[in-house]
Amino acid sequence: MRKRFFIIRDPRVSRFGRYIFNTTLEGLRDAGAEVESVSVTRRRDGVDLAREAMQSGTFDAIVGAGGERMVHNVAAGLIGGRTPLGVIPTGTGNVFAKELGYSFAPLTLARTLQADPVEQIPVGQVNGEVFLSLVSVGCDADAVRHFAEENPRFLGRASYVLPVVRALAGKPSRPLMVETESGRYRAHWIIVTRTKRYASELLLAPNAGLAKPGMYAIMFSGAGRMKRLRHLTTMVTGLVPRDRHVSTEAAQSVKVSGDASCAVQIDGQSRGTLPLNIDLHPERLSVIMPVDVDAGT
C-alpha cells in the first residue's frame, strides 16, 4: 500500500478538473496517505521536480495531475527510475490516462494510486525527448501551435475549436518525407501514435497499445483546405482504414523530414522542429496500472 505521494499539478484546469483533484486528495488523506502537492505551469519545472522527488527516495509515487502536457512532463522526469508515475486526469484530453484505464471517479482514483500494481512500459522518444502518446506534423500540430499562442483554456473542450478552424483555414500543408522500415512515403500530415485513440475519443490505430514495443505511422496525403477538412472528417467518422489517401504502417522507428518551419506537436505540446527521428526510448517508465485493464498486452 503506497502512503507517500508527491503530486505535481497544473492549476489551469476547469471547475470539474478542480473537483476531481480536490476530492481525490481528500480520499488519499482520509485513507491515511501523506500528500505533498505543488503547482507548476512551466514544462521544465514539472520535469525537474519529478526527477528531484524521485531521487530523494522519500515518495512511494509521483503523480501528474493535469492533462497530456503535465503527465508528459512528469513522466520525462521519471523515465528509467523505479518510483512509479500515477495520474489524476484533470485536463481536457487525458489520452494517456484513458488509454491506461484511469477512472475519473475520485475515490476510485485514490484507491488506484494507493493499491493498484506497478508495471514498466515502453515509451517513445523523438530526437531524444520522451513521448508517451503521439507525435504529429501537419494540421493538428498547427492547431496545437495556435492553441499555445491563444491559450483559451477557460473554454474547456471548446478551447480547441478556434485553433482547429485556424489550422484548417491556413496555408497549404508542405510536403513531408517519411521513412519507416517498410519504405519511404510522401505525406502532408503524419501522426505517429502509441495509443489506439486520438484526442481520447477517435479510434485511430486499433492494434496500438502502450504496453507494446512499437508505434503506428498514419500518413495523410494531399495539401489544401479541402484536403485537410476531408482528412479531419475521415478521422472523426472512423474511416481512416478505407481512405485511399491515408496510409497506416506499423513501425519501430519513423523518420520525418521537410520544411523546418512545419509545426510539430509532442503529447499535446507545440515542440520540436524537423527533421524528426522517432523510435523507442532505451529505458522504460514505471506506471501505476489500474487493475482489470488491457493496455495492449
GILIN-V25749 format. One record per backbone hydrogen bond with DSSP energy under -0.5 kcal/mol. NH is the residue of the N-H (numbers start at 1). CO is the residue of the C=O. If there is no record, write none. Layout:
NH&CO  NH&CO
This chain:
2&114  5&3  5&34  6&61  7&5  7&36  8&6  8&63  9&7  9&38  10&65  11&9  13&11  14&90  18&14  19&15  20&16  21&17  22&18  23&19  24&20  25&21  26&22  27&23  28&24  29&25  30&26  31&27  32&29  33&28  34&3  35&33  36&5  38&7  40&9  46&42  47&43  48&44  49&45  50&46  51&47  52&48  53&49  54&50  55&51  56&52  57&53  57&54  58&53  59&53  60&4  61&4  62&84  63&6  64&86  65&8  65&63  66&64  66&88  71&67  72&68  73&69  74&70  75&71  76&72  77&73  77&74  78&74  78&75  79&75  80&284  81&78  84&60  85&286  86&62  88&64  89&87  90&66  90&88  91&66  98&94  99&95  100&96  101&97  102&97  106&104  109&105  110&106  111&107  112&108  113&109  114&110  115&111  116&111  116&112  119&287  121&119  121&285  124&131  125&279  126&129  127&277  129&126  131&124  135&192  136&265  137&190  138&263  142&138  143&139  144&140  145&141  146&142  147&143  148&144  149&145  150&146  151&147  153&151  155&152  156&153  158&155  159&156  160&157  161&158  162&158  163&159  164&160  165&161  166&162  167&163  168&164  169&165  170&167  176&187  177&257  178&176  178&185  179&255  180&183  183&180  185&178  187&176  188&220  189&220  190&137  191&218  192&135  193&191  193&216  194&133  195&133  198&202  201&198  202&198  203&201  204&196  204&202  205&196  208&205  211&295  212&209  214&212  215&251  216&193  217&249  218&191  218&216  219&217  219&247  220&189  220&218  221&245  228&224  229&225  230&226  231&227  232&228  233&229  234&230  235&231  236&232  237&233  238&235  239&234  240&234  242&239  243&239  243&240  244&242  246&243  247&219  249&217  251&215  254&278  255&179  256&276  257&177  259&175  262&259  265&136  266&269  267&134  269&266  271&264  271&269  275&256  276&256  278&254  278&276  279&125  281&123  285&121  287&119  288&85  289&117  289&287  290&288  293&290  295&293
